[in-house]
Amino acid sequence: MKGVLQLPPSTGPLQVMATAVGRTCAAGHLPIALLLFACLAQFAANGASHTSSRPSDAPIFNDAHFHLTNYVQRGITARQYFEMVGDRVGRVAMFGIPLQQKWDYFVSGERAPDYYLLSDAALYYYSFVDAAIAMEYLSLSDPLKARVDPMITGFNPTDMFAAEHIRRVLLAFPGVFSGIGEFSVHKEFVSSKVAGHTASLRNPALGRILEAVAEIGLVAIIHCDIDRVREGQRPVHYDDLLRLFAAHPGASVIWAHTGLGRFVRPAEQHLALLDALLSDAAYDHVALDISWDEVARYVVRDHEATAAWAALIEKHPTRFLFGTDSVAPLNWDAYARTHAVYRPLWAQLDPTTRAQVERLNYERVFDAAVPRVRAWERATAAAR
């Protein structure tokens, strides 16, 4: 159409404005060109303030929350994972899922479920997952091993012997594991499906687990919803969770998804409650991950929400870790979906803060844990 600036569909806003400046100058409209040039300079400056400070040779992110297998213990191999991500991901906290979805013929017949919402049958704890993850790790070359932090998940958090399981796995596979989790205490519709006792923040078995975490030096990734699916006046699990954290100041803990989920949405006071936790020195050992695309959609649902989350993260830049919460993905787009959904958040963060959330906080947390775990393994093995 005559008079309309025609550019390729992929042209970005900076290129559009630069082209407009050039054509205006060529047409002899110098005052208008100068005005457009001033707008272009301001736009570029604003854009630069929100770009990542990632060095050219650095990965896009470290992944603090990745499931190699799904709810029926199927997935990809560790080697396939690295073939998929290449150098785009630096390090990864890699784990399976501790629960197995039972295929109950009398519930679903010949249709085999592969997700907990696809069957009414029970879930049960699947301890072999730890050996499976260890073997996947051991199959890797040394350079790839250096990029993986395997996690122990195959324990029942209602069992007073759960801490013994963790110690037993570490001694069976020395030099492998960096932490425990993701394991769930309260989780939407999962908790009610698990065979046996329901996990509880008040169960002393959970306290014994965190005592072991502190003793050994592990990182613990805990999934605990902040509230029930039907929210109350005050999130029902928040205060019990704080008591648990406060009782174990020596345990390095990552609270997964900031307590949110597919059906547990952020209450009006959610960010204020997170700020209270992060501002209290009693919880300095607790970090939060912002994994899962379902959670990301709450954060970026509108400009106001994104700005509020960005302000909270800027206030506590060392306390948030990015994770995908991807489950047995088959390609890069499926795997990195959460990171893509967070684009509006990345644009609002200071480059230094963004680097901490995407990469540096992960390295600080796990680099502090791994030497302690290896030292515990050596000392315990020597004393046997």
C-alpha positions as CSV (number, residue, x, y, z in Angstrom):
1,M,0.0,0.0,0.0
2,K,1.4,3.4,-1.0
3,G,2.7,5.5,1.9
4,V,2.8,2.6,4.4
5,L,6.2,1.4,5.7
6,Q,6.6,-2.1,4.3
7,L,9.0,-4.4,6.4
8,P,9.5,-8.1,6.8
9,P,7.3,-9.6,9.6
10,S,10.3,-10.5,11.7
11,T,11.6,-6.9,11.8
12,G,11.9,-5.7,15.4
13,P,10.8,-2.3,16.8
14,L,14.3,-0.8,16.8
15,Q,14.7,-1.7,13.1
16,V,11.3,-0.2,12.3
17,M,12.2,3.1,14.0
18,A,15.7,3.2,12.4
19,T,14.2,2.7,9.0
20,A,11.6,5.4,9.6
21,V,14.4,7.8,10.6
22,G,16.3,7.1,7.4
23,R,13.3,7.5,5.1
24,T,12.3,10.7,6.8
25,C,15.8,12.2,6.4
26,A,15.8,11.1,2.7
27,A,12.5,12.9,2.2
28,G,14.0,16.1,3.5
29,H,11.9,16.3,6.8
30,L,14.8,17.0,9.1
31,P,12.8,18.2,12.2
32,I,10.6,15.1,12.1
33,A,13.7,12.9,11.6
34,L,15.4,14.4,14.7
35,L,12.3,13.8,16.8
36,L,12.2,10.1,15.6
37,F,15.9,9.8,16.3
38,A,15.4,11.0,19.9
39,C,12.6,8.4,20.4
40,L,14.9,5.7,18.9
41,A,17.7,6.6,21.3
42,Q,15.3,6.5,24.3
43,F,13.7,3.2,23.2
44,A,17.2,1.6,22.8
45,A,18.2,2.8,26.2
46,N,15.1,1.4,27.9
47,G,15.5,-1.9,26.1
48,A,19.2,-2.2,27.1
49,S,18.3,-1.7,30.7
50,H,16.2,-4.9,30.6
51,T,18.6,-7.2,28.7
52,S,20.3,-10.1,30.3
53,S,23.9,-9.6,31.6
54,R,24.6,-13.1,30.4
55,P,28.1,-13.5,29.0
56,S,28.2,-14.7,25.4
57,D,29.7,-18.1,26.5
58,A,27.3,-18.6,29.4
59,P,24.3,-20.9,29.3
60,I,20.8,-19.5,29.2
61,F,19.9,-20.9,32.6
62,N,20.7,-23.5,35.2
63,D,17.6,-25.7,35.9
64,A,16.9,-26.1,39.6
65,H,13.9,-28.4,39.0
66,F,13.9,-31.1,36.3
67,H,12.1,-34.5,36.2
68,L,13.9,-37.0,34.0
69,T,10.9,-39.4,34.4
70,N,7.2,-39.2,34.8
71,Y,4.5,-40.7,37.0
72,V,4.9,-44.1,35.5
73,Q,8.8,-44.0,35.6
74,R,9.1,-43.4,31.9
75,G,11.0,-40.7,30.2
76,I,14.3,-39.8,28.5
77,T,17.8,-40.8,29.4
78,A,20.4,-38.4,30.8
79,R,22.3,-38.6,27.6
80,Q,19.2,-37.7,25.6
81,Y,18.7,-34.8,27.9
82,F,22.1,-33.3,27.0
83,E,21.6,-34.0,23.3
84,M,18.4,-32.0,23.6
85,V,19.8,-29.0,25.6
86,G,23.4,-28.9,24.4
87,D,25.2,-25.9,25.9
88,R,22.0,-23.9,26.4
89,V,21.6,-25.2,30.0
90,G,24.6,-25.1,32.4
91,R,23.7,-27.3,35.4
92,V,20.6,-29.2,36.3
93,A,19.1,-30.6,39.5
94,M,17.9,-33.9,38.0
95,F,15.4,-36.3,39.6
96,G,12.6,-38.6,38.9
97,I,9.1,-38.6,40.5
98,P,8.9,-40.5,43.8
99,L,5.4,-41.7,43.2
100,Q,4.2,-44.4,40.8
101,Q,0.7,-44.2,39.4
102,K,-0.9,-47.6,39.7
103,W,-2.4,-49.1,36.6
104,D,-5.5,-50.7,38.1
105,Y,-7.3,-52.7,35.5
106,F,-10.5,-52.5,37.5
107,V,-10.3,-48.7,37.3
108,S,-9.0,-48.0,33.8
109,G,-9.1,-51.3,32.0
110,E,-6.7,-51.5,29.0
111,R,-6.0,-47.7,29.1
112,A,-2.7,-47.2,30.8
113,P,-2.5,-43.9,32.7
114,D,0.8,-41.9,32.6
115,Y,-0.3,-39.0,34.9
116,Y,-1.9,-38.8,38.3
117,L,-5.0,-36.9,36.9
118,L,-5.7,-39.7,34.3
119,S,-6.7,-42.3,36.8
120,D,-8.6,-42.7,40.1
121,A,-6.3,-45.4,41.2
122,A,-3.8,-44.9,44.0
123,L,-0.3,-43.6,43.9
124,Y,2.5,-45.3,45.8
125,Y,6.1,-44.5,46.7
126,Y,8.6,-46.0,44.2
127,S,12.0,-46.4,45.9
128,F,13.8,-47.8,42.9
129,V,13.7,-44.4,41.3
130,D,16.9,-43.4,43.2
131,A,18.9,-46.3,41.7
132,A,17.5,-45.4,38.3
133,I,18.6,-41.8,38.6
134,A,22.0,-42.8,39.9
135,M,22.6,-45.2,37.0
136,E,21.6,-42.5,34.5
137,Y,24.2,-40.1,36.1
138,L,26.9,-42.8,36.1
139,S,26.3,-43.4,32.4
140,L,27.5,-39.8,31.6
141,S,31.0,-38.6,30.7
142,D,32.9,-36.7,33.4
143,P,32.2,-33.3,31.8
144,L,28.5,-34.0,31.7
145,K,28.5,-35.3,35.3
146,A,29.9,-32.0,36.4
147,R,26.7,-30.4,35.1
148,V,24.3,-32.6,37.0
149,D,23.1,-32.5,40.6
150,P,21.1,-35.8,41.1
151,M,18.5,-35.8,43.8
152,I,17.1,-38.5,46.1
153,T,13.3,-38.8,45.9
154,G,12.3,-42.4,46.6
155,F,11.4,-42.1,50.3
156,N,8.1,-41.9,52.1
157,P,7.9,-38.6,54.1
158,T,5.5,-40.2,56.5
159,D,8.0,-42.9,57.4
160,M,10.2,-42.5,60.5
161,F,12.8,-44.6,58.6
162,A,12.8,-42.2,55.6
163,A,16.0,-40.5,56.8
164,E,17.7,-43.9,56.9
165,H,16.7,-44.5,53.3
166,I,18.4,-41.2,52.3
167,R,21.6,-42.2,54.2
168,R,21.5,-45.7,52.6
169,V,21.2,-44.3,49.1
170,L,24.2,-42.0,49.6
171,L,26.4,-44.8,50.8
172,A,25.3,-47.1,48.0
173,F,26.1,-44.5,45.4
174,P,28.9,-42.3,46.8
175,G,29.9,-39.3,44.8
176,V,26.5,-39.1,43.1
177,F,23.7,-37.2,44.9
178,S,23.6,-33.6,45.9
179,G,20.2,-33.4,47.7
180,I,16.7,-34.7,48.1
181,G,13.5,-33.9,46.3
182,E,11.4,-32.7,44.9
183,F,9.3,-34.5,47.4
184,S,5.7,-33.5,48.3
185,V,4.0,-32.9,51.6
186,H,0.7,-31.2,50.7
187,K,0.0,-31.3,46.9
188,E,-3.4,-30.5,45.4
189,F,-5.0,-33.8,44.4
190,V,-1.9,-35.9,44.8
191,S,-1.9,-36.1,48.6
192,S,-5.3,-37.7,48.8
193,K,-4.3,-40.4,46.2
194,V,-1.2,-41.6,47.9
195,A,-1.7,-45.0,49.5
196,G,-1.2,-45.1,53.3
197,H,-0.8,-42.1,55.6
198,T,-1.1,-38.6,54.2
199,A,2.1,-36.6,54.5
200,S,1.9,-33.8,57.0
201,L,4.0,-30.8,58.1
202,R,3.3,-31.9,61.7
203,N,4.7,-35.5,61.2
204,P,8.0,-36.0,63.2
205,A,9.2,-38.1,60.3
206,L,9.6,-34.9,58.3
207,G,11.6,-33.4,61.0
208,R,13.9,-36.4,61.0
209,I,14.4,-35.9,57.2
210,L,15.4,-32.3,57.6
211,E,17.7,-33.2,60.5
212,A,19.5,-35.6,58.1
213,V,19.6,-32.9,55.4
214,A,21.3,-30.5,57.9
215,E,23.7,-33.2,59.2
216,I,24.8,-34.3,55.7
217,G,24.8,-31.0,54.0
218,L,22.2,-31.8,51.3
219,V,19.8,-29.5,49.5
220,A,16.1,-30.3,50.0
221,I,13.5,-29.3,47.4
222,I,10.1,-29.4,49.1
223,H,6.8,-29.2,47.4
224,C,4.2,-28.0,49.8
225,D,1.2,-26.1,48.7
226,I,0.6,-22.9,50.7
227,D,-3.1,-23.5,50.8
228,R,-5.8,-26.0,49.9
229,V,-7.4,-25.9,46.4
230,R,-10.3,-23.9,48.0
231,E,-8.5,-21.0,49.6
232,G,-9.3,-19.8,53.1
233,Q,-8.9,-16.5,54.8
234,R,-5.2,-17.3,55.5
235,P,-3.3,-20.0,53.6
236,V,-3.7,-23.0,55.7
237,H,-0.2,-24.5,55.4
238,Y,1.8,-21.4,55.6
239,D,2.3,-21.1,59.4
240,D,3.1,-24.8,59.8
241,L,5.6,-24.6,57.0
242,L,7.3,-21.6,58.7
243,R,7.5,-23.6,62.0
244,L,9.2,-26.5,60.1
245,F,11.7,-24.2,58.5
246,A,12.5,-22.4,61.7
247,A,13.1,-25.7,63.5
248,H,15.8,-26.7,61.1
249,P,18.0,-23.6,60.4
250,G,20.9,-25.8,59.3
251,A,19.0,-27.4,56.4
252,S,19.4,-25.9,53.0
253,V,15.8,-25.8,51.6
254,I,14.2,-24.8,48.3
255,W,10.5,-24.3,48.6
256,A,9.2,-25.3,45.2
257,H,6.8,-23.0,43.2
258,T,6.5,-20.7,46.2
259,G,3.7,-22.9,47.3
260,L,1.5,-22.5,44.2
261,G,0.2,-25.2,41.8
262,R,-2.1,-26.0,39.0
263,F,-5.2,-25.5,41.2
264,V,-3.6,-23.6,44.2
265,R,-3.6,-20.0,43.0
266,P,-1.9,-17.0,44.7
267,A,-4.1,-15.4,47.3
268,E,-4.3,-11.6,47.5
269,Q,-1.6,-11.6,50.3
270,H,0.7,-14.2,48.6
271,L,3.5,-11.8,47.8
272,A,3.3,-10.2,51.3
273,L,3.6,-13.6,52.9
274,L,6.6,-14.5,50.8
275,D,8.2,-11.1,51.6
276,A,7.6,-11.8,55.3
277,L,9.4,-15.1,55.1
278,L,12.3,-13.7,53.0
279,S,12.7,-10.7,55.3
280,D,13.0,-12.8,58.5
281,A,16.6,-13.9,59.3
282,A,15.1,-17.1,60.8
283,Y,14.6,-18.3,57.3
284,D,17.8,-17.3,55.7
285,H,18.4,-21.0,54.8
286,V,15.3,-21.1,52.7
287,A,15.2,-20.2,49.0
288,L,12.2,-20.3,46.6
289,D,12.0,-21.7,43.1
290,I,9.7,-20.2,40.4
291,S,9.5,-23.4,38.4
292,W,6.5,-24.7,36.4
293,D,4.7,-23.0,33.6
294,E,1.5,-23.1,35.5
295,V,3.1,-20.9,38.2
296,A,4.7,-18.7,35.5
297,R,1.3,-17.9,34.2
298,Y,0.2,-16.4,37.5
299,V,3.3,-14.3,37.6
300,V,2.8,-12.8,34.1
301,R,-1.0,-12.8,33.9
302,D,-0.9,-9.0,33.6
303,H,1.5,-6.1,33.9
304,E,0.5,-5.3,37.5
305,A,1.2,-8.9,38.6
306,T,4.5,-9.1,36.8
307,A,5.6,-5.8,38.2
308,A,4.8,-6.9,41.8
309,W,6.7,-10.2,41.4
310,A,9.6,-8.3,39.9
311,A,9.7,-5.9,42.8
312,L,9.7,-8.8,45.3
313,I,12.6,-10.6,43.5
314,E,14.6,-7.3,43.2
315,K,14.1,-6.9,47.0
316,H,15.5,-10.5,47.6
317,P,17.6,-11.2,44.5
318,T,19.6,-14.0,46.2
319,R,16.6,-16.1,47.2
320,F,14.9,-17.1,43.9
321,L,16.0,-19.9,41.6
322,F,14.6,-20.6,38.1
323,G,13.6,-24.2,37.2
324,T,11.6,-25.6,34.4
325,D,9.7,-28.3,36.3
326,S,9.7,-30.1,32.9
327,V,8.7,-33.8,33.0
328,A,10.4,-36.1,30.5
329,P,10.3,-33.6,27.7
330,L,10.9,-34.8,24.1
331,N,12.2,-31.5,22.6
332,W,13.7,-28.2,23.5
333,D,10.5,-26.2,23.1
334,A,8.6,-28.4,25.5
335,Y,11.5,-28.4,27.9
336,A,12.1,-24.6,27.9
337,R,8.4,-23.6,27.9
338,T,8.5,-22.2,31.4
339,H,11.5,-20.0,30.6
340,A,9.7,-18.7,27.6
341,V,6.5,-17.9,29.5
342,Y,8.6,-15.8,31.9
343,R,9.7,-13.4,29.2
344,P,7.7,-10.5,30.6
345,L,9.3,-11.1,34.0
346,W,12.9,-11.3,32.6
347,A,12.2,-8.0,30.9
348,Q,11.4,-6.3,34.2
349,L,14.3,-7.5,36.2
350,D,17.6,-5.7,36.5
351,P,20.3,-7.7,34.5
352,T,22.2,-8.5,37.6
353,T,19.1,-9.8,39.4
354,R,18.1,-11.8,36.3
355,A,21.5,-13.5,36.2
356,Q,21.1,-14.5,39.9
357,V,17.7,-16.0,39.3
358,E,18.6,-17.8,36.1
359,R,22.0,-19.0,37.0
360,L,24.0,-17.7,39.9
361,N,21.8,-18.6,42.9
362,Y,21.7,-22.2,41.7
363,E,25.5,-22.3,41.6
364,R,25.8,-20.8,45.1
365,V,23.3,-23.2,46.7
366,F,24.6,-26.4,45.2
367,D,28.3,-25.5,45.3
368,A,27.9,-25.0,49.0
369,A,26.2,-28.4,49.4
370,V,28.2,-30.8,47.3
371,P,31.5,-30.7,49.2
372,R,29.7,-31.2,52.5
373,V,27.9,-34.3,51.1
374,R,31.1,-35.8,49.7
375,A,32.8,-35.2,53.1
376,W,30.0,-36.9,55.0
377,E,30.1,-39.9,52.6
378,R,33.8,-40.3,53.1
379,A,33.7,-39.9,56.9
380,T,30.7,-42.3,57.3
381,A,32.2,-44.9,55.0
382,A,35.5,-44.8,56.9
383,A,33.8,-45.2,60.3
384,R,31.9,-48.4,59.2
